[in-house]
Amino acid sequence: MDRFAPASEGAGRKARRPPAGVFVLALLAVLGQSSGFALNVGGQVYEWNVIGRFVMPGETLSLALPDSGNPGWAVSAGRLVEAGPHSVGWVAPQEPGLYPIAVTSGSALTTVNVFVKVPFDSLKDGRLHGYRIGRYPKTNPFPSFTVPEGFIEVTEYNIDTRVSPRYTLQEFVSRQPGEFPKYLVLQEQLVLKLELLTDLVRSKGHPCDKLTVFSGFRTPAFQRNRGAGTHSAHTYGGAADIYVDNDGDDRMDDLNGDGLSGSQDSKLLASYVDELEARHPELVGGCGWYRSTWSFGAFVHTDTRGEAMRWHR
């Protein structure tokens, strides 16, 4: 089993993050561009060249190649434990931060960007290291969401880190003002849903490099400041407000070909969410399509709450 020596457990956060990026860049230079292959990470099979996962300190993340091969595993920190001929467990460090894992199969390379979260009990008086989070209600109406175990720490070093082939941390960070570090909750299933929805939109003949996410995670404090309800799938990192904007004009593209950008386009995008959830019931959630207003253009809300709900405004 090939691996790089892990960084010291005692290293400070800011000192370690840049070397983690250097580790991945060095491996890419040796092995070539990431190409991806089937890889089971934490029970989910991906065929992506970049995968994002979010774990707690000390948690073990399983990694396995479903097909036979000769895998290689390289880590920037943490500990690898053999679990089978084509699988390992990665034991996360206690220190929160970004820890890339490189997995090879032959000449192909997949990067797993693992973020070790800051535990929820680090939250004091609604703040985490000065960043305003607010308070979560003890219960919520969403079958798939609970009070977060922890928060992803977002810094100037990692904000542009990819969590999938198309999407980065930056697209999901709350829009509330504040300096680094910022903190984020993000569900892996939401990222998976957005990638699959992008593929579906493209299959319908619409140019779409990726969906524009203009609202992802919202802290409970930010949600309340907006005068919105206490319960929102956004506060659990499982929702995104999205639109297709391949021409870069900050408006929903004309998806239905009528020469306009508006509610008929968001309605069509919402129908693609319906189609996706029919194919992938494990990603079922809420979906609402919105018409243009004086303050923003047409968009669609999608989430992974665990039950189907539909609305339009």
N, C-alpha and C positions, 0 to 999 in steps of 0.2 A: 504494500500500500504506500503510494507516494503522497507526501504532504510537505508543506512548509512548516518550519518551526513557528509555533504561536508566539504572539507578542506577550510581553510580561503582563501578568494579571495586575500588577501594581502600577502599570503605566497610567498616567492621567488621561482624561477623555480627550482633551484638545491635542495632546501630543500623539495620540494613537490614530486618530481619524485620517489624517493625510496619508500615513504609511499604508493604511488599508487600501486606499485607492491606488497607491503605487504598486502594491502587491498584484492587483487585478491587471493593471496596465502592463506590468512586466510579463505576466502569464500570457496575456493576449498577444504580446509581441513575439513570444516564443511559439505559441500554438496557432496563431493566425486568428482571423475574425471568427466570433462566435457563430455557430451554425445551428445548435439546438438538436435535441433528440428526445424521445420519450423518457421522462424522469418523474418518479413518484416522490413528491415532497410533502411530508406530513399527511399522507393519505390522499393527496390530490395529484393526478397525473397531468403533467404539462408537456407540451411539445414546443416550448419557447426557448429562445436563446438567453433570455434574462427573466428571472423569477424573483419576486419579492415575497418575503415571509416575515412575520412579526411574532416574536416569542418573548417569554419572561426569563429573567436571570436564572441560570441553572437548568432551564428546561431542555429536554432532549428532542431534537428534530430528526425525524427519520428521513433517509435519502436512499432510494433504491432504483435500479434500472429494471423495468419490467421485462425487458428482453435480455437474453444472454449477451455477454460481451466481456470486455476487460476494462472495467471502469477505473478511473483514477480520481482521487479526492485530494484537494489542496485547500487548506484553511489558513486564515489570517490570525486566528486566535481560537480559543475554546479547545475542546478535546473530541477526538474521533474514537468511536467504539465500534468494532466490527459486529455486524448483526447477521451476516450471511455472505454467500459467495458474491453477491452483487449489491449489497446494501450495508449501510453504516448508520449509526446514530451520532449526531453532533450535539455535544453537551455545551450549552451556551455559557459564556463567561458571566460572572456576577455584575460586571460593569456594563451599564447601558451604552449603546452605540451601534454603529454599523460594522458588520463583520462579513465580508464577502466570502463565499465558498465557491471554488471552481471544481466542476465535475467534468471529466473527460470520458469519452467513449470513442476509442480509435483516435482519429484526428479531429473529431468534433468536440466543441466546448460549450458548456452551459454555465452561466454565472448565477448563483443564488445569492441575492443581496438580502442578508438576514439582519433585521433590526432587533436588538435586545431592548425591551421597553423599560421605562422607568415605572416602578410599581405604583399602583393607585394610592397606596397608603402614604406616599411621599407628598400627596396633595394636602396642603395645610391652609385652612381658612379660605378655601376656594382658589388658592394660587399654587402654582408649581414653579419653584425657583423664580418667582416674581411674575410669571405669566398667568394671566387671569383665565381660569377654567370655569369657575362657578361650581354649582352643586348639582349632582345628579339626583333625580327622584329615586326613591327606594324601589318602586315598581314601574313598569312600562307596559304598553299594550302590544309589544312586538314579540312574536314567538322566537325569533332568532337572535334577539339582542338582550344582553344583560349589562349591568354596570361594568365598565371596562376594567380589566385586570391591571392595565397599565397604559402608558402613553409613549408613542414614538417621539424621541427628541429630534427636532429638526434644527440643523445648524447651517451656517454658511458653507460648511464643508460637504454636507450631504443632501442639501435641498434639491439638487438636480439629479439625484440618484434614481435610476429607473427601477420601477417595481413591476414592470412587464415590458414587452418589446416596445410599446408605444407610449406608456404613461410614466410620469415621474412623481416623486413626493410633492413637488411644488404645486401640482395641479389640485391637490386635495387639502392643502393647508388652509385653515380658517382665515378669512379676510379681515379679521379684527386687527387693529393696529398693535404693534409691539415689536421689540427688538429680539434678536436671537439670544438664547434658544427659544424656539416656539415648540408647541406640543400638539400632537395629532393622534387621533384614533382612526384607523383604517382597516376595514374588513377585506381579507383576501378575496372573498367571494364577489365583492363589488368590483374589484379590479378585473377578475375573470369575466364578469358579466359585461363590462365595458369593452374588453378586448373582443369577446364573441359578438357583441352588438356591432362593433366597428367592422368586423369581417362580414356580418350580414348586410350592413348598409352598402358596403362595397360590392357585395354579390348582386345587389339590386341595380347596379349600374351607376351609383352615385360616386363621384370623386370624393374620397374621404381618407386623408392620411391618418387622422385620429379625430375623435369627438372632442369638442371644446367643453371642458368642465369649468363652469363659471362659479359654481358653489359646490364644495365637497363637504369636508368636516366643518361643523360649527360647534364651538364650545357652548355649554349651557348658558354661560354669561352673555355671549354674543347673541344667542337665540332670544334671550329675554330682552336684551337691549333693542332688538328689532321689533319688539312687541308681539313676537310670535308665540305659539303655544309652548307649554312645558315639554310636551312629548314631540320629538322629531327624530326621524331615522338619521338625519344628518349628525346629531350629537353622538350617535353610536358608531359613526364612521361607515355607515352602510348605505349612504344615499349620495346621489350626484344629480345636479341640475345641468343638463347638457344640450348642445345643439350642434348641427353640422355647419362648419364654417370653413370650407376648403378654399374659398376665394379671399379670406382674410379681411372681410369688411366688418367683423364683429356683429354680424347678424346671421340668423338662420339662412342657409342656402335655399334656393328655390328647388325643392325636392320633387314637387309634383308637376313642374314644367308649365305653370300658368303665368310665369313672368313676375310673380310677387313673392314676398317673404312674409309669412304670417301663419295664422292658425292652421291652415290646411297642411302646411309643411310639418308643423309640430304634431298634428294629428296623424300624419303618415309615419313619422318617426316613432310615435307611440305604438302604431300597429306593428312595427318591426319588433318592439319590445314584447308585444303579445306573442308574436311568432317565435321569438327566442325562448320565452318562458315555456311555451308549448313543447319545444324541443328539449329544454333543460329545466324540468320542474324543480330541481334543487336550487335554482336561482330565482324562484318566484318572489314577487314583492309588490310594492306599490308602484303605480305609474300614473302620472298626470300630465296632460298636455295643456300648454298655456299660450294664449294669443299675445300679440305684441301690445305694449302699453307705451305711455310717454317716457317711461324710465328704462325699459329694456325690451329686447326683441322676443320673438316666440322661442319657446324652449320646452323641454320635456324633463320631468322629474322621474328618476328610476331608482329603486332601492332593492335590498335583499332582506326584507323584514320577515319573510317566511310564510306570508299569506298574500293572496292576490287582492289588491284594492285598486280601483280605477276612478279617476275624476278628471274634470277639465274646467278651466277658468279663462 
